[in-house]
Amino acid sequence: MRLPDKEPVHGKLLGEALDRTTATYKITLMKTIIAHVRGGGGAFLSFGSILRGMIETIWVPVARFRLTLGHADQLAGFLDSVPEDIRLYGTFQTALSHLDMGRAAHETILRYPLAVFLTPWFKAASVQHKRSIRPGRDAIRAADAGIYLPYDIEADGLRLDSAFIDYVAGNMALLEGWTDMCLVDYLQRRNPNVPAIPMKLRDLDRPGLAIQRRFWKQAMQNVPRACFYTGRPLDPENFHLDHFVPRRFVAHDRIWNLVPSLPEINLSKGVGVPDANLIPAMARLHFDAIGAIRQHSPQKWARDLREEYLDDLGVSPEALADNASFAAAMSDTLQPLLNLARKRFPDWRGHPNLPHAVASRRHPRRVPLLQGILQG
């Protein structure tokens, strides 16, 4: 992306600062600077605030969505000390007390990116500069170098140039989009089998499931009103729709990944990954539901959800009426998603009274019952 020029800031040089990244450091540094300016911060940005901002930038992708940053990147290591429940369900604010961001961490993480970020300006001026600094000991200043720099590196933080602050403030939306694009590209290269990475930079909005609930309430008039996981009766006015493959992984609410469940079962499952042996039962449930909806609901919403089966499962309309073909398509879609999700999220073997006899096969890593966690 070519960024605009506004003297003395050259967009080309700023763009080159995030070229060829082997870790997230420079990207998260730039995003921290943007957030600092957006929040009305002044010219000075302390090393502690920088490190905190960098870690906060990767909190959602790494803690929430379990994306990897690669072996060369050490930012994710800060989250190892955060309890599992907080990483999965808590906020960055609740995680802060568990993070060690002392001087050793500053020197490890900040030693190179603060200086390397400035390389395009030094190269453009044909001036040599040291490619690393020890925070608190070394410094890089525009006055000493005799060239323009977007910031000076001082003993305890960065001193942002006033023109650079104005540039960031005046191009805020563009720079946020650019850094998002850089981060998505970085994450996609290191998580090639994970879907919907652009949706995983921040916590997902949770739109209502009104249409999907209408689908299942209509279907329940002709199929058993039972919790998929326990077989216990469901109240059509008080049931949850669970994302069979965790929503944290698929990042969508498509109808073929939803099953009706008791509220307490859905909440206890959280982001857990169910046993793949449930796929045939899930396929049968959806096949029967589609048949019921097709007979009794010709409305547009029913046609739209039918299109989700056709498009996402890659089947013909005829397959929706053929049990074997539909079951094969569901298995072909769900099995690889479960395999990939299981690498990132805990197993869930469910309730001891599961009707499909998968609960007792092995002891699971249980996801605790957390009130207030929303569906799926």
N, C-alpha and C positions, 0 to 999 in steps of 0.2 A: 504494500500500500504506500502511495506517495503522500506524505503529510505536507500540509501547507507551510510556506515560509512566512516568517514575520521577523524581520531583522531585530536583533542579531541571531534569532533562532532559525536554523535551517532544517526544514522538515526532513530532507534527505539524510542528514547526519543523525537526527533523532531516530528515524526508521532503521538505520544501520545498527543502532545500539542494541536492537533486539534480534538481529540476524544471527543465524547459526548458534542457537542456544543449546547447550548440552545439559543445562539444569534450569530450574524455574527462577533462579535468583534474580536475574536482571528483569524478567517479566514482573515478578512480584514486587521488586523494588519500584519499578515505574508505576505499578498500580497503587503502591503505598503512597508515592508522591502525589498521584492524582487524588486519592482519598484525602490526603492532608490538605491539599488546596481546596477541594470541594468543601471540606469542613471548616474553611476559614482560617486554617493554620497560618502562622507567620513564616518568615524566611528560614527559621531554624527548625531542623528536624533531628531529634536526638537518635543516637544509635539504638537505644532501647525501643523507641517508638517505631523505628524502621523494622527491627527484627519482629516485633509484635505484629506490625502490619503485614509483613511477608508471610508469617505463619497463619494469620487470620485469612489471608487470600486463599491458602490451600486447605483451610479447615473443612469447608463443605465438600470439595471434590475428593479429599482423602478420607476424612472421618465419616462423613455422611454416605458418600457413594463408593467408597473403597477403591478409588482409582490409584494407580501406582505412579510415582514420579520418576522411577528409574533408579538404578543403583548409584548413579553419580550425584544424585540430589539428596542432601541430608536434612532438608526441611521436615520431611515427613517423620523423621526420627524423633522430633520433639514431641510428637503425639503419642509415642510409645508409653509414656508415663501417665497418660490420661486413661482412667478406667473405661472399660469397654462400654458400659451403659451410657456414659457421658458422650463418648465418641459417636455412638449410634443415635442417641436420642437427646443429648444435652445441647447446650449452646457454647459458643466460643467463650463467652463470659464465664460460664461455669467451669470451663477447662483451664482457665488462666492460672488458677492456684496450683495446678498440677504441673505447670511448665517450668523448666529451668532455663532461664534466659540470662544467665550470668555472663561475666566477661569472657570465659572460655568459649561460650556459645557465640558471642559477638565476633571473636577472632576467627572462629571456624567458618561461620556463615558469611560474614561481611568482609572478610579479608580481600577477596577477589572481585566480587561484583561491583562494589562501589567504584573501584578504579577502572575495571574493564569496561564498564558502561561508558566511560569517557573516551574510549579509544577512537571512535570516529572523528572527534574534534581534534585530537592530537595528530591523527593520520592526515587529516585535511590540511593541517598547518605544517606538516612534515616535521613535527616535534616528537622526540622520544619521551616516553613517560614510563614510570614503574607500573607494572601490571597488577600489583597487589599493595595493600596497605594494612598495617596493624592498627585497628581502631584504638585511639587514645595515644598512639605514638607517632604515626606518620600523618602527613598532610599533603594534599594536592590543592593548589590555589591558582586561579586564573591569572592573578597578578604575577605570580612567580613564573608561570609558564609563558606569559606574554601572549595568550590567546583567549578567545571567548570560551567559557565553559558554563554549562547549565547550573552547576553547583560547585562549591568548594568543599573539600573534605577537611574538617577541623578536628580538634582534639576529642570532641565528644559528640559529633554529629555532622550533618550536612548543612551548609548555608546555601539556600537556593537563591539563584540570581533573580532579581526583581523582574527582568524581562521574561525569564523562563516561567515564573509564577503567572505573569499576565498571559503568556502563551498557553499554558495549561488551562487556566480559567476560561480563556476565550475559545478554546477548542475542546472543551470538556467531553461532550458527547462523542466526538470523533475519536479522541484519544482513548476513551473507555471502550469503544467498539474495536479499535485497533488492538489494544492490549488483550481484550477478550479473545479476539481472533488468534493472536499469538499464543495465548494460553491453551485454547482449544486445539490448535495445531500441535503444540507440544504434547498435550495429553493424548491426542489421538494416535500419535506416533508410538507412544509407550503403552497404549491400551487398545490395540487394533481390533480386538474382538468384543469391545464393550459398546452397546448401542447408546445413541442420544447423548454424546458427550457435551455438545453445546448447551444442553439442558441442565448440566450438572456442575456448573460454575457456582451456582447459588441454590439455596433451598427452593424446592419446587413449589409453585403455587398449587393449592389443592382445590380445583374447581369441584363443584358439586357433582354428584353422580345421579342426578334426578332422572335422566333418560334411561340410564342403565338400571336404576331401581325399578322404573316403570316396566322395563323388559322382564325383570325377574318376577315382579308382582303379577304381571299378566301370565307369565309362564307357570307360576305356582297354582294357577287355577286348574292346571291340567297335568302338572308333574308334582311329585311329593314335596310338601312344605317341610323340608328337613335341612338341618345344617350339613353342609357337604362333609365336614371333617368328623362330626360325632354321630350323625344320624338322628340327633334329637330334634323334636318338632320346633319349627320356626314360627314366630309371630309375623305375619306379612306386614304389620305396621311397625315392627321393631326388630329389624335384622340388619346386619352389616354385609357389605360386599367386600370380600377379601381379594387382594391381588395374589393369585396363585404363585406366579413368579414375582418376587418383591417389586413394588413400584420404584424403589430406589435403584433397581437395576434396569428395568424396561423403560421407566420414565414416561408411562402413558396409562390411560384408563380404557384401553380397548376391550370390547365386550368379551372376547374369547379368553381373556386372562382373569376374568372375575367369576367368583363363586359365592353363593349366599352362605352366610355363617352366623352363628350366635355371636353377639357383640363381644362377650368375654373371650371367646376363642380367637376372634380376629385380633383383639388387643394383646392377647398373650403370644400370638404368633409374631406380631411385629414385623420385622424384616427377615424373619426366618425363612429358610428354603425348605419346602416340603419334599417328601419322598417321591421319586419318579414313578413308583408303583401306583401312585394315585392318578396318573395320566389317563389310563383307560376309563376309570370311573368318571373323571372329569369330562372326557369326550362323550360318554353316554349321556351325562347330565345335559351338556350343551346340545347334543343332537336332539334329545327329547324336547328341550326348551325351544329350539328353532322350529321344530314341527308344530308345537303349540302356538307359537307366535305367528307362524305362517298361516295357520287356519283362522286365527281369531283377531289378528291385528294388522290390517292393511295400511295403517297410518304411515306417514312419512318417517317418523322416528324409527319404526320397525324396519323400514326399507334401508334407512341409513345404517343401522346396526348390522343388518344382513350384509351390506357392502363391506363392513369391517371383516367379517368372516371370509368373504370372497377375496378381498384384496390382500389381507394379511396372511391367510393360510394358503393362498395361491391355488384355490380350487375353483371348479366350475360350479354354476348353479345346481347342476345335477348332483354334485357330490354332497350338497346339503341335504339331499333326500336319500343318500346311500350311506348306511351306517359304517360299513367297512372303509369306504373311501374317506369319509369324514374323520373317523378315528385315526386313520393313517396320517392324515394331514395335521391333526392336532398333535400327534406324537412327534412328527417330523419338526414341528414348530417349537413345541414346549421342551422336548428333551435336550436339545443343545442349549437353550436358554437356561434351563435348570443347571446343567453342567457348568456353564460359565458363571452363573450367579453363585454357585456353591463355593467357588474359589475365593469369593469376596465376603459372603455373608454367612452367618451361622446356620447350621442344620436345624430343622424343626421337625421333630417326629410326632408332635401333636399330643392329643388327648389320649389317655389310656383306654378309652372306649371307642377308638376309631373303628369304623365298620370295615375298613379295608385291611386290617391286620398288619399295619406297618409300624405301629407305635412301639412295640416291644422288641424290635429286631436288634437295636443297639442303644446304648445310652446316649442321648443327644446332648449337644451344648444348648442349654435352654435359654431362651430369651425371656427375661422376667416380665411379669404382668405390670405394665406401666399405665396407670390411668392417665387419660388425656392424650394418648397417642392415637392418631386418627387411623382410618382404615388402611390396611394393606401395607 
